[in-house]
Amino acid sequence: MDRKMANRKLIRLSQLKSKLAAEKLEEIDWVTFGVIVKKVTPQSTNNGRTFSIWRLNDLRDLSQYVSLFLFGEVHKEHWKTDQGTV
């Protein structure tokens, strides 16, 4: 993990909103980790494309979360991922 994180900045999911407002994250090599705390049953768009929605949290502040929408191949490959997975 030390090798993978070398020269990267860890930003907690619960800090992401404030960091996006204060820093130019597109200029930084940064990493975040999240736990799937909620999964919505896969849904379909008006044109028939199926997608998933996951709620991710860093378990530090349960009121702060990120909603992740999975479409296309990402949805097909990962929609069965269990809640609680990091």
C-alpha positions in Angstrom: 0.0 0.0 0.0 2.9 2.4 0.7 4.2 1.9 -2.8 0.8 2.5 -4.3 0.3 5.7 -2.2 3.7 7.1 -2.9 3.4 10.7 -4.1 -0.4 10.7 -3.7 -2.6 12.6 -1.4 -5.3 10.8 0.6 -8.6 12.7 0.8 -11.3 11.2 2.9 -14.7 11.0 1.4 -16.1 13.1 4.2 -13.6 15.8 3.3 -14.2 15.7 -0.5 -16.8 18.5 -0.7 -14.6 21.0 1.2 -11.5 20.0 -0.6 -13.2 20.4 -4.0 -14.1 24.0 -3.0 -10.7 24.9 -1.6 -8.2 23.1 -3.9 -7.7 22.3 -7.6 -7.8 18.6 -7.2 -7.4 18.1 -11.0 -3.8 19.2 -10.4 -3.1 16.7 -7.6 -2.7 13.0 -7.7 -5.2 12.0 -5.0 -6.9 8.9 -3.8 -10.0 8.2 -1.7 -11.5 5.1 -0.2 -15.1 4.4 0.5 -17.4 1.7 1.8 -20.6 0.8 0.0 -23.1 1.7 2.7 -26.2 1.6 0.5 -27.2 0.1 -2.9 -30.3 1.1 -4.8 -31.9 -1.7 -6.9 -30.6 -1.4 -10.5 -32.8 0.9 -12.5 -33.3 1.7 -16.2 -33.1 5.0 -18.1 -35.8 6.1 -20.5 -33.7 4.6 -23.4 -33.4 1.2 -21.6 -29.9 1.5 -20.3 -29.5 -0.2 -16.8 -27.5 1.5 -14.1 -26.8 1.2 -10.4 -26.5 3.8 -7.6 -24.2 3.2 -4.7 -23.9 5.4 -1.6 -20.2 5.5 -0.4 -19.0 6.6 3.0 -15.6 6.6 4.8 -17.2 5.6 8.1 -15.8 8.7 9.8 -18.9 10.9 9.3 -22.0 9.0 8.4 -23.9 12.1 7.4 -21.4 12.7 4.5 -21.5 10.5 1.5 -21.0 10.3 -2.2 -23.5 8.8 -4.6 -21.8 6.8 -7.4 -23.7 6.1 -10.6 -22.5 3.0 -12.5 -23.4 2.7 -16.2 -22.4 0.5 -19.1 -19.7 -2.0 -18.7 -18.9 -0.8 -15.2 -22.5 -1.5 -14.1 -22.4 -4.9 -15.8 -19.2 -5.9 -14.1 -19.9 -4.6 -10.6 -23.6 -4.4 -9.9 -23.5 -7.5 -7.8 -20.8 -6.1 -5.5 -22.0 -6.5 -1.9 -22.9 -3.7 0.4 -20.1 -3.2 3.0 -17.4 -3.7 0.3 -14.5 -1.3 0.4 
